[in-house]
Amino acid sequence: MSFRNLLLVMALCGSTRSWAQPELINWFFGDGIQVTFGGNGPVLGPTASLNASGLNQPACISDDNGNPVLYTDGAGVYNAAGDLVQNGNFTQASENMFVPDPGNPDRYYLFQSGNSGLTYSIVTMSLNGGQGGINDNEKNISLNSQNCQLACAGHATDNAFWLVAAHNNNGNGDDVVVITYAITSSGVTQNTTFSQYYLYGGWFGALDDMRLSPDCAKIGLVFKGHYLVMMRLNNTTGTIFDAFTQAMDLNNSFTSEDYIEFSPNSEFLWSLGDYSGVSRYSLAVWTPTSMSTSEEILVPLVWNGSDYTDIRLGPDGHLYLNRGNDNAMDRISNPDAPFADLSIESDVLVAPSGFTNKFPNLPNLSCLPPSLALTIQHEFECLGDSTQFSFFSSSAPDSLLWNFGDPASGVLNTSQEEEPFHIFFATGTFTVTLTLWLNGEAQEITHGLTIYHTPEFDLG
């Protein structure tokens, strides 16, 4: 057998990996930081081109195979090679968000907000010889004149997304305004506007932070360093409802911004106050009083602290804390777990330099929690082979069930083993489904593979 033919057999009968939440597994932030999440947790990647300094919110997105596509520090838009895309220079934006075009896999929306208001541009990856670019007539298209916090939710039923933009009228009055925009194959259109007065809502002329829950049903907003309001999102209609009528006091100072993040099951809200204090609040009862009394303090607050500068839910279902002064990330594993079981793991990733205040802004495209299983992997793809499957899980599931999508195999089409073997009865493309149960909740991951005939070669 020739070396070329040996390579062909290896390619046809090799191994493949499938990612859950693949668009979110690469983070670009800081001054040249790239972090990739895999089976062994976050690891540093090659030095990136961006320089997201200070309080600017970088953004990034990968494709549905987990390959980096675009990232920005608010001033430049870069492709996976680290090259500035054609016409990709911007005036520095403080808030950024990439969203795929649901009607064209070659295009990505870049939403940006700052003192000049909220705009969007369209990055077309096939431009400039496949290096990506922005047409002049698709750049800096204005949506409103406010400095907005941004989030993105998947649509409940359609191939579409919701952009959620929140502002406080640049400090003119104390109303907090939340606007939803529909992102469809036809473009971007304004959908609904919610407005509610909150005491001190206009403080600083901008909101501190806004986060969307993994299930796309809850929104948290913080302002003046220590006031929190909650509201719900209907991701079928894009409407805001059931908002708190008064803000909850997080009892932090007003000298620094407060950051928040939801837990993977969307039943808890975590707060980072004064760059030091880390607390968890239950959302079981939807009132400011009940939320406040549910506080569980993991790290006591130190006024005017400097330990942590951001908190973000990772694609592996853990919470990550940005320890910018030390160029390091800390982790809260399984943040839905009983509080007595929680702790902070220090230095799960350390970089030589380059950390700045903010982790990247990421869209919630699926409205599913970060998966318990980050990867599914299989080996051997030739007919008659015993194909083995395995998965990486950030938490040990209570039980699991594999369905190999091969009904011709009868009772052998399913397995409850962690690393099962399966012999497919025919060639073709199959969809393997793994269902995991943890604390009574099921999560499902699919994985595609193709079974080939074993190549026959004339070795004479």
Secondary structure, DSSP 4 states (H G I P E B T S, - for coil): --HHHHHHHHHHTSEEEEESSGGGSEEEETBTEEEEEETTEEEE-SPPS-B--TT---EEEE-TTS-EEEEE-SSEEEETTSPEEEEEE----SEEEEEE-TT-TTEEEEEEEETTEEEEEEEETTHHHHT-B--GGGSSEEEESS--EEEEEE-SSSS-EEEEEEE-GGGSSSEEEEEEEEEETTEEEEEEEEEEE-TTTTGGGS-SEEEE-TTS-EEEEEETTTEEEEEEEETTTTEEES--SSPEE----SSS--EEEE-TTSSEEEEEETTTEEEEEE-SS-SHHHHHHT-EEEE---TT--S-SEEEE-TTS-EEEEEGGGTEEEEESSTTS-GGG---EEEEEE-SS---S-PPB--B-S--PPPSEEEEEEE--BTTS-EEEEEEESS--SEEEEE-S-GGGGGGGEE--SS-EE--SSSEEEEEEEEEEETTEEEEEEEEEEEBPPP-----
